[in-house]
Amino acid sequence: MAIEAMLPGVVEPSDGSLRWFRPLGCVQRRDDGVCEVYVGGVLIGAYEGPAERNVLLVKLSEEPRTRVVELAAAFDVSTEVVRRARRAYESGGITAITTVRRPGAPSKATPELRRRVWESFARGRNATATAKALHKHVSYGTVWRLHQEWRAEQASSEAPVTEVSQRSLDLDGAASEVVRDPDATPAVEGSSEAAESQSNVPSAGAGVAITQPEQVPARDACALTTALGGSDGEMTIGEAVEQGGHHVQHAGAWIAVAILHAMGVYRHAARLSESAVSPVSLRIALDAVVIALAIGERCVEGVRRLETPSASTLLRAEQAVSASWAREVLHRFADVGATSFHLAVACDLMREGFGSAGRVAFYVDNHLRRYTGKHTVRKGWKMQDRRAVPGCTDYYLHDVDGQPLMRVDVPSHDSLPRWLSPIATVCRRMLGK
């Protein structure tokens, strides 16, 4: 029957997504999210929230011909929701229906506890450290949920920031940028090496209070530096020892940190980080990852091993860093300076091989790095397996002692002669004639 021919007030639902709960009853969801309930073609009510929905559920369940299973399926709820609404109506009437809550014990996140936990997050503690401090009052699961709420609150209060433009990942272009670096040491035969500028060199022994990067805009270096305390907030070795103690676990890893600092790794990282991350937080993240690798860990997750009572002295900071924080800081740095950083460090290593005649010899070798992930990648020949396997071919540049200086990743598995000339061109641009 056409709609115009029906009685006033009788509406025939359209052929949209209808969910039937008895021969003459159905629920239709509109595009704006409101659900309309029809019985016999008549609109008896509409709901958008749980309060109005529970009222309709109770009234419709009183009909003898209505089955609870079909009614729950039509309203897209479980049968337990219908039963709880009926029990609430029998005990407290309509008012109790609109306040039906999920089963279980009441939440332990009282306003006072929420304030204490959020203050702990604002001071830079992560969920694990906060749960340890409040282990007698709240569980780790509750602290983790409050941490998610706190992060959402911080994200909503942050002002939008301008994204940093990505550098070109072209190999020759990045090599030219390294050559144009005014801080780079000139590669002229017989000339003395220029003194390194100390204005932007992060100290291998300084440290500051750790603050989670989620508290400030991801690309706001000024805000991040302020949150970390800046250069004025760096702890002296005496302050670090006073907080972490004289007996330092993994103290031998400082040798690896000192070697990388002498090689200029920290200097290049601070110069190329731009506005993505402050040099202070980048220095702490690099220290944590380097020390984790030095004690035998094989990835960034190894920084968890540094959560010892002497972590403040080891990292020159108030506390140990988490793996997620270190990964976040390094990810920001990699977005803006990964290629240039790789080539800048390679350029310094190449210049160490210059002899008295101004000549240096390099070797190029290729190896296939096997891929074991879930994506489909191109296959290449792996000599050890004597067959083609998915992966990426890495072309290594070595010195005369066999020490790797630079690596070029080629997923297309080109031949070695194909990349000899491009690698030689990069070396020429970085070192000069």
N, C-alpha and C positions, 0 to 999 in steps of 0.2 A: 504494500500500500504506500502511496506517495505521502510525503510529509504534509503536503498541503491538505490532503483529504482526511487527516487524522483530527481527533478532537483537540481543542485548545489545551495546552499544558502537557500534551503527550508528545514526546520526542522520540524519534527512531534513531538510534545511534548509527553513526557512519560505519563503513566497512574497514575501520582501522584495527588496531591491535585490541581485540576484545578478549576478556578472560571470563568465562562463564562459571557460575557456581550453582546454578540450578536451571531447569528448562526456561525460566522467564527472568533470570537475574544475571547481570554481567557487570564488569568493571572496565571502563575505558580510560586510558591515560591520554591527556591532551598534550600538545606540544609545549605548553608552558609548565608542565610538571604536575598539574592538578589532575586528580583522578575523580571521575564521575561514576556514580553507582546508579544503575537502572534496574527497575523491577517491573516487568510487564510493559516495557517501553516507556515507563515514566521515570523521570529523574527524581530520585528520592533524597539525594545528598551528594556532596563533593568533599573531598578531603585533600589536604596537602601535608599535614603533620600527623604525628602519632595520636594526638588527643582526639581529633575528629574521626580518625580511622578507627580507634578503639570503640567509640560510641556506635558507629555503624556496624562494627563486628558484633557487638553485644546484641543489638536489636535484631540483626539478621540471623544470628545463631539461635534466637528464641523460636524461629519458625520451624515446625516439626519436619518439613520436607527438606530442610537445608542440612547438608552434611558438612561437618567441621573440616574435613580434609579438602573438599572442593572449595569451601569458603576461604580457607587459608591460602590455597593456591591462587585463587582469583585476586586476592588482596596482596599477593606476593610476600607472604609472611609464613612463619612456621605454625604448626598446630598448637605449639606451646604458648605462642603469643595470644591466640584466641582463648585458650583455657585460662591464662593469667588474667586477661581482661574480664572474663566472666566471673572469676573468683573475686576480683577486686570490686566488681559491680555488686555482687551479692553481699560483700562485707561493708562497703563504704558508699555505695551509690555512684552517681555520675561523677562526683568530685574525685573519687578514688580512681576512676577509669583514666582520667586525664593525667594522672601522676604515676602510672605504672612504670616501674623501673626494671632494669635488667636484674636477674637473680644473682645472688652472691653477697659477700660481706661488704659493708660500706667502705668507701675508699679511705685509705690512711693519709692521703695527701691533704691534711688540714691547711688552712690559710697560714698558720704560723710555720708549719713545716715547709710549705711551698716558698715562703719568704726566705727561710734559712738556706734552702737548696739553691734558689736563684741567686742569692748573694754569694754562695760558694762558686757558682758558675761565672759570675761577674768578676771574681778575683782570679779567674784563669784555671780553676780546677776542672778536670773532666768528670764524666759520670763515675768512673772507677774510683778516683780519689775521693769524691764526695760521698760515695756509698761506704767507703772504708771509714771516713770520719763520722758517719752517722749510722754505723752498722747496728747499733742497739735500738735505733728508732725506726728505721725504714729499710726495706729490702732494695737490692740492686735494680730489680725490675721497675719499682716505683720511681727510683731516681732516674732511670733511663727514660721513662715516659715523661717525667718532668723536664728532662734535658731536651726532649723533642719539642715540648711546648715552649720552652725558653728559646730555643733556636728559631722557631716560627715567630715568636714575639719579636726577637731581634731583627729577623729578616723583614718583618712588616714595618718596623720603625726606621729602617735604613732608607736613606735617600738614594735615588738612582744615580749610578756613576757611569762615566764614559768608558767604554771598552777600549783597551789598548790595541792599536792596529797590529796585526800579525806581520812579522818579518817575512820576507820572501825566503822560501826554503831552497832556492836555486843554489847549487853548489858553487858555481863561479861567482855569483853575486855575493854570497856570504864570504867567500874568500877575499873578494875585493874590499868588503867592509872591514875585514880584519886588517888588511894592508893599510887602509886609511885611518886606522885607529891611532890617534896622536899619542896614546900612552904606550904603544908597542915599541919594543926595543929595535932600533935600526939595525938591519942586517948588512952592514957595510964592512968589507974586509979590512981588518986592522983597526977598526974603531972600537973604543971601549964601550961596554954596555952601560946604558943610561940607568941612573938610579930610579928605583921604582917609586912612584908617587904614593905617599902614605896617607893622603887625605881620604881616599876611598877604600883603603885596605882594611877589612874586618880582622880584628885581632884574633889569633887562634886561642887566646886564653881568656878573653873577656866574655861576659854573659849578663843577661838581664832576666827579669821576671817573665815567665812564660804566660802568654795569653792566647786563648784559643782563637784561630783566625776567623771563626764565625761571628765574633763580636763586632767586627768592623767590615765595611765594604771590601769585597774581594780584591778590588783594584785600587783601593785608596791607600797609597803608601804612607801619606802623612798621618792618617788615622791609625794605621797599623803601627807605625813607629811610636805614636803617642801612647797607644795601648801597651806596647812593650816597654815603655819607659824611655825610649830613645837613647842617645849616647850618654845623657846625663844619668840614666838609670842603670848603667852597667855596674855589675858587682866586681869588686876587687877580689884578688885571690884570697885575701884574708877574710872577707865577708863570706866567700864561698866555703872556705874551710870551716868557718864558725858555724855554718848551717849544715854542711854535709859531713864534717869530721875530717880528721887527718888521714885515716886509713881509707884509701880510695880503691874500690874494686875496678878492675880493667884499666888501671892507670897506665899500663904499658902501651895502650892504644894511642896515647898522646904523641908517640913517636910518628905514627902514620899521619896524624893531623898536622904535626909540625913539618913533615916532608911535603905534604900537599900545599901548605901555606908558603913554603919556600919556593915551590914550583910555580906559584902565581895563580893557583886554582881559585882561592878565595878572592883575589883581586879581580880576576876576570868575571867571576860570578856576581860580585857586588856591582861592577860597572855595567853588566848586561841585564841586570834584573829590572832596571828602569822603574816604572811605577807599579809593577805587578806585585812586588813584595819588598819589604824593607830589608836592607842589608843585615840588620840585627837578627831578624827571624830566620833569614836565609842562612846566616852563619851557624845558628843553633841547629837548624835542620841538617845542614851538611855535617856538622860535628857528630850529631847523633847517628847518622847513616854511616859515616866513615868508621866510627868506633864499632858499630854493630858488625860491619863487614870485616873489620880487623880481628874481632874475637871469634869469627867463624860463621856468622850468620850469612845468608845468601840473598836476602831481599830486605826491603824497607821494614817488613814486619819484625825484623830482628831487633828493632829499637826497644821492643818490649823487654828484652834482656837487661836493659839499662835501668830499669825501675828498681834500684837498690837504695838502701839508706844513704849511700854516698853519692847519689846521682847529682846533687847540687854542686858538689865539688868537681865531679867529672865533667859536667857540661857548663859549669860556671853560670848556673841558673838556679831559680828557686825550687824547681822540681824537674822530674824527668818528663820528656815529651811523649806523646802517644803516637802510634803508627799512623793514624788517620791525619793528625796534625802535620807530621813530617811529609806525608804523601801529598797533602793539600798544598803546602808551601812549595815543594819541588815541582808540582804540577803547574803552578802559576809561573814559576821561573822558566820551565821548559816551554811554555806557550809562547814566550817572547824572546828567549835567547838560547835555545838548545843548540841550534846549528852553529851560531856564531861562537858560543862557548866552546863547542867541540873543536872548531877550527882554530880558535885563539890558543887553546892549550896545546894543540898539535903544532902550531907555529913555534911556540916556545921550545917544545921538545926537539923540533927540527934544527933550530939555531944552535942547540948544544952540540950538534955533530960537526960544526964547521971546524976545519983544520986550519993550519997556518997558511995554506995556499988558497983558502976561501972556497974549497970544494967539499962536497959531502955526497956520500953514496947511499941510496935507498933501494929497498927491495919491495916488490909487490907480490902478494900471494892471495889466492882466493880460497874460501872454505864455505861449504853449504851449512847453514844453521837450520836444523830441522824444526818444522812447525807441528805442534801437537794439539792445536786448538780446534774449535768447532767450525771455523770459517773455511771456505774453499779458496786455496791459494795455488799458484802455479808450481808445478813440480820441477825439480832440478836433479842432476846426477850427483849422488853421494858415493864417493869412492869406497868408504868403509863398508857400506851396505851393498855395494855393487848393483845398485838399482836406483831408479828415479823416485824421489820422495818429495812431499810438499815441504816448502821452506823458503828461505831467503839466502842469497849468496852474498857473503861479506868479503870485501876486498880490503886487505890489511896492508898498510904501509909500515915497513920495518926499517930499523937502522942496521948497521953492520953487525951488531951484537944480537940481532934477532928480537929486540924490544919493539913492541907495537907502538906506533906514533899516531896513527889515524885509521879510522875504519869508514868505509863507504858501503852502504846497504843498497843492493840492487835486486829487487824482487823479480826482475825479468830474466835473471840467470844468463846475462850476456857473457861472452867469452872474455878471457883475461886480456888478450891484445886489444879488445874493444875499449877497455877502460885504462889502459896504460897512458895514452895521450891525455885524457881529461885529468887524471891524477897528477901527471907531470905538470900540466898547466896550472893546477891549483898550487902545487909546490913552488913553481916559478913566481906566481903572483904573491905568495906569502913571503918568500925569501929574497926575491929580487934576482937579478942576473948574476 
